[in-house]
Amino acid sequence: MSSVVPLPCALYSAKIPLGMEQQEGKFHPQFTEVAPYYDRLMSTVPYGMWVDYVELLLRLEDYRPTRILDCACGTGNVTFELARRGYSVDGTDLSRDMLDVAEQKREKWGWRDVRFFHQDLRTLSLPPEYDLAVCLYDSLNYILKSEELKSAFAHIAQCLLPGSLFIFDLNSEFALEAELFTQNNLWRNSDLTYDWRSRFDPITRISRVEMYFKIRQPDGAAKEFYEVHYERAYTIDEVKDLLAATGWQTLRVYDAYTTNHPSARSERWFFVAQRET
Ligand SMILES: C[S@@+](CC[C@H](N)C(=O)[O-])C[C@H]1O[C@@H](n2cnc3c(N)ncnc32)[C@H](O)[C@@H]1O
């Protein structure tokens, strides 16, 4: 989970000590407790603009998909945006809690054709019927080992028809090193406050993000919980090598939301890869 791009109002501050070091036993795994609040936290994320950007990248490749697999779909925000635009879309995610929210929205909005699969990308197994896979919002940074990212690429390839495209983003090492996850909204008078602290280890290239949340319930009581998230930085060359080793050709790498080449200060990259025929 990242607010590197979409939360312009976030304060990058570590001034208010929470004593998280003493809270080690209290951390829930990532995307569990936070799932019911994820969409509120992401309410300023421009998902529509992201899907506009994916469609722009598709036009640049002169490629028109019909069956899309949204990998690491979370609560389905990208999935439903694609469905609204007329694509046939399925989503898959590792977190049962995130998928529960996605499925509740599917029922509420009547998207009966959208299917959700509770699967790990590293071992993903679906019939090869999709002609585009997307994986957005630094979801692949959550895969912490090169071998496991390689396995995810290989398994995603097996779910796609030959020649299909795969569009995904990744937070850069520049972004993780700058600890842009260290942010809070404690300055706001909100029913949902958060305070996140990240620490990037330059040896493992893993960022550990300790997240504190406090939610004011309708009855006035406060619910507090902690989650710990881990994101790994990869280099563009590492990712290209892993793609090449798993039947993908990297067509393009962009500085996110532009059609420019990545720079040393790019916070996020977008990859466009094609499954070999
Ligand atoms: C930051 S959220 C992004 C969710 C969604 N793509 C969005 O744009 O809102 C990252 C998602 O990646 C999922 N995830 C992390 N590791 C995964 C894995 N190995 N396989 C499948 N999903 C995974 C998490 O459960 C979480 O829902």
Ligand as a Chemical Component Dictionary entry (heavy atoms), coordinates in Angstrom:
data_LIG
# 
_chem_comp.id                   LIG 
_chem_comp.type                 NON-POLYMER 
_chem_comp.pdbx_formal_charge   0 
_chem_comp.three_letter_code    LIG 
# 
loop_
_chem_comp_atom.comp_id 
_chem_comp_atom.atom_id 
_chem_comp_atom.alt_atom_id 
_chem_comp_atom.type_symbol 
_chem_comp_atom.charge 
_chem_comp_atom.model_Cartn_x 
_chem_comp_atom.model_Cartn_y 
_chem_comp_atom.model_Cartn_z 
_chem_comp_atom.pdbx_ordinal 
LIG C1  C1  C 0  -1.411 -1.870  -2.256 1  
LIG S1  S1  S 1  -2.572 -3.157  -2.466 2  
LIG C2  C2  C 0  -3.153 -2.802  -4.121 3  
LIG C3  C3  C 0  -4.506 -3.379  -4.372 4  
LIG C4  C4  C 0  -5.143 -2.970  -5.701 5  
LIG N1  N1  N 0  -4.328 -3.401  -6.834 6  
LIG C5  C5  C 0  -5.374 -1.483  -5.754 7  
LIG O1  O1  O 0  -4.893 -0.853  -6.712 8  
LIG O2  O2  O -1 -6.065 -0.937  -4.877 9  
LIG C6  C6  C 0  -1.525 -4.571  -2.703 10 
LIG C7  C7  C 0  -2.312 -5.850  -2.875 11 
LIG O3  O3  O 0  -1.389 -6.885  -3.221 12 
LIG C8  C8  C 0  -1.860 -8.079  -2.649 13 
LIG N2  N2  N 0  -0.753 -9.042  -2.641 14 
LIG C9  C9  C 0  0.431  -8.945  -2.016 15 
LIG N3  N3  N 0  1.176  -10.031 -2.252 16 
LIG C10 C10 C 0  0.444  -10.841 -3.062 17 
LIG C11 C11 C 0  0.666  -12.119 -3.656 18 
LIG N4  N4  N 0  1.815  -12.782 -3.461 19 
LIG N5  N5  N 0  -0.304 -12.648 -4.429 20 
LIG C12 C12 C 0  -1.468 -11.985 -4.629 21 
LIG N6  N6  N 0  -1.741 -10.781 -4.094 22 
LIG C13 C13 C 0  -0.796 -10.212 -3.315 23 
LIG C14 C14 C 0  -2.322 -7.646  -1.266 24 
LIG O4  O4  O 0  -3.165 -8.604  -0.659 25 
LIG C15 C15 C 0  -3.013 -6.337  -1.608 26 
LIG O5  O5  O 0  -4.387 -6.514  -1.857 27 
# 
loop_
_chem_comp_bond.comp_id 
_chem_comp_bond.atom_id_1 
_chem_comp_bond.atom_id_2 
_chem_comp_bond.value_order 
_chem_comp_bond.pdbx_ordinal 
LIG C1  S1  SING 1  
LIG S1  C2  SING 2  
LIG S1  C6  SING 3  
LIG C2  C3  SING 4  
LIG C3  C4  SING 5  
LIG C4  N1  SING 6  
LIG C4  C5  SING 7  
LIG C5  O1  DOUB 8  
LIG C5  O2  SING 9  
LIG C6  C7  SING 10 
LIG C7  O3  SING 11 
LIG C7  C15 SING 12 
LIG O3  C8  SING 13 
LIG C8  N2  SING 14 
LIG C8  C14 SING 15 
LIG N2  C9  SING 16 
LIG N2  C13 SING 17 
LIG C9  N3  DOUB 18 
LIG N3  C10 SING 19 
LIG C10 C11 SING 20 
LIG C10 C13 DOUB 21 
LIG C11 N4  SING 22 
LIG C11 N5  DOUB 23 
LIG N5  C12 SING 24 
LIG C12 N6  DOUB 25 
LIG N6  C13 SING 26 
LIG C14 O4  SING 27 
LIG C14 C15 SING 28 
LIG C15 O5  SING 29 
# 
